[in-house]
C-alpha cells in the first residue's frame, strides 16, 4: 500500500498543513482540493461523505484532507472528521477546533494540538481502527473540543499493536527531522 | 472473556442515513445492522440479539411509531430510540408513551446521540439484570417458603414445579391453614405469567350478588349502588393468575357463570351485554371434598372436572412428620426479625409441646402461636409458658404423689426458665424448700435446645 498523503482542502492554512506534515512525518500533496461539489448551500456546510468520495475519485493513493469548512454528515449537525474505515480517504476540519468558534481569542498553538489529534484519529480509522475506550488514546471518541484536549496525541498500546499488525499507511515515509516530536 | 459488543439496528428508509449511522456506530465499536423498512426490522428482531433500535418515524408502510408499538406489544427485548426530521410535540409524546427510550431530531449533535445511545444501552442492561435477578429471587422464594422436609411436602414441591410452567388449571385441596394460598403463589411465581398479577378471590367471604360483581365486574347502574363501571377480578388478572379460594362455597348459579368463563374465556360484566375477552390461569382451592359435594349435588360436576385437571393435596401439619420443628424455627426467625427481637430457639419443653400438639389449625395456627410467643417471651429462648397451647393430656394413673410433685415442680421450673425464685413463688414455697426438692428429685436443668433450619 502506498504511503498516505495530506492534502489541503479549499483555503486550509498552508502553515498549519506544513506543521502537521512535519509533526506526523506524512508528506503533503502539492495543490489544493476543491470542495465545491460537496458543499450544501442549504446547510451552509460541507458534506464530509461526499468530500471523501470526491477525494477517492481524484486520488489513487490514500489521502487525508485537511479542511477549514464546517463538515457534516446528513444525520448529524456536524462532525469533526470522517474516514473510510480501513479505506483510502479521510477528512477532518479545524472549523470547530478554533477557539474563535466558541467566542474566545485565537490560540494557534492549541489549534495545532487539536488538529494533530484529529488527524491522527482519522488516520487510525483509515488504518482500520475503531474507537478505543482508553482514557487518553487518540482513538477515543470525542464529540467536543474538551474531549479532544483530554486525549494524548498518540495511540494507546493496544491500538499501536493493531496498527503494527496492519502496517497500513507507511506513516513514516521520510526520515524524521531531528527536532520533531516522535509519535511514540 | 470480554462481553459481546452491544448490537444496534438502524431502521430508516433513507440509505444515506442508514449508511452514515452504520459507519458512525461501527467506528464507535458497536455491532450495527440496518433495515430499510419496519417490516424488515421486525423480521430481524425475531432472530433476536438486538440491544437497541434507532428508528425513523417517517417510513413508507409501517412507520416508526407503529414499529415501536409492535415491539412493545410483542414484548421484544430491545430498547428503542426514535429519530425524526420533523419534530412535533405530538409524535414525541406518542413515542415516549409507547416506551421509546428517547426521541431525537435530525440532524443531531454527535454528542447527543452518543449520550442517548449509551444511556439507552445502560438502561437496557439494568432492565435485563433486574429481570434476571427477579427471576432468580422468585424461583428461590417460590418454593423455599413451603418449608418442610417431610415426604408429603417434598411431593407437593415437586408437583408445584411440574405444573407451574404448564398453563393448566390447578386445584389445591387441604384443610384450613395448610398454606393453599402459598402454594398458589408459588405456582404463579414459577409460571410464565409471573410478570402479570395474581388476583385472589376469597369466595367464601362474598355473597352471591357480590361475588358476581367481584368476579365479572359491573356496568354503571347495574344495581343499586353501582355508581361506576368496575372491572372484575378476571379482567384485573390481565394475563396473570386468578386464585379462587374456598371454591366450594360459591352458589350453583355462580358455578354456572364460572364454568362459562372457563370455557369461553370471556366475561360479561353484571348489567352489561358485551362479552370481553379475558386471559387468565385459574388456581382454585378448597378445604372441602369437592367429589363428595358433586355426589350430593351441591357442586356442578362439569365445573369440578374443569377444575380438577391437576390436583395438589396439601397435607395437614399433624401428618407432616418432622416439619413442625422446622416451621417453628422458621416463624421464630421471621417474627424475631420483624419485631427486632433476639430469639435464637426454643427450650426443650417448649419444643416438645409444639411437636406433640395436634395442630387442628395447621400451619396458620402454628404461625400465630409463635408470633404471640415472640411478643410475650423473654429472649433468647421461647419457653413452654410462652406458647398459648393447652398441654396434652397426661396419664397419671400409675404415678405416686411424689412422682406427681416431681413432675409438677419440673414443669414449673421449665415454665420459668429455671428461675428458682420465680418458680418457688409460683409453687407457693420458699427458695430453700424448692432447692431441697430439686436435689431430692434429682432434677437437672436441661441443655438449652436450639433447632436450626436445614
Interface residues (C-beta under 8 A of the other chain):
Chain A: X49 X72 X73 X74 X75 X76 X77 X78 X79 X82 X83 X85 X125 X130 X131 X132 X133 X141 X143 X144
Chain B: X14 X16 X17 X19 X20 X21 X23 X24 X26 X27 X28 X29 X83 X106 X107 X108 X109 X110 X111 X113 X114
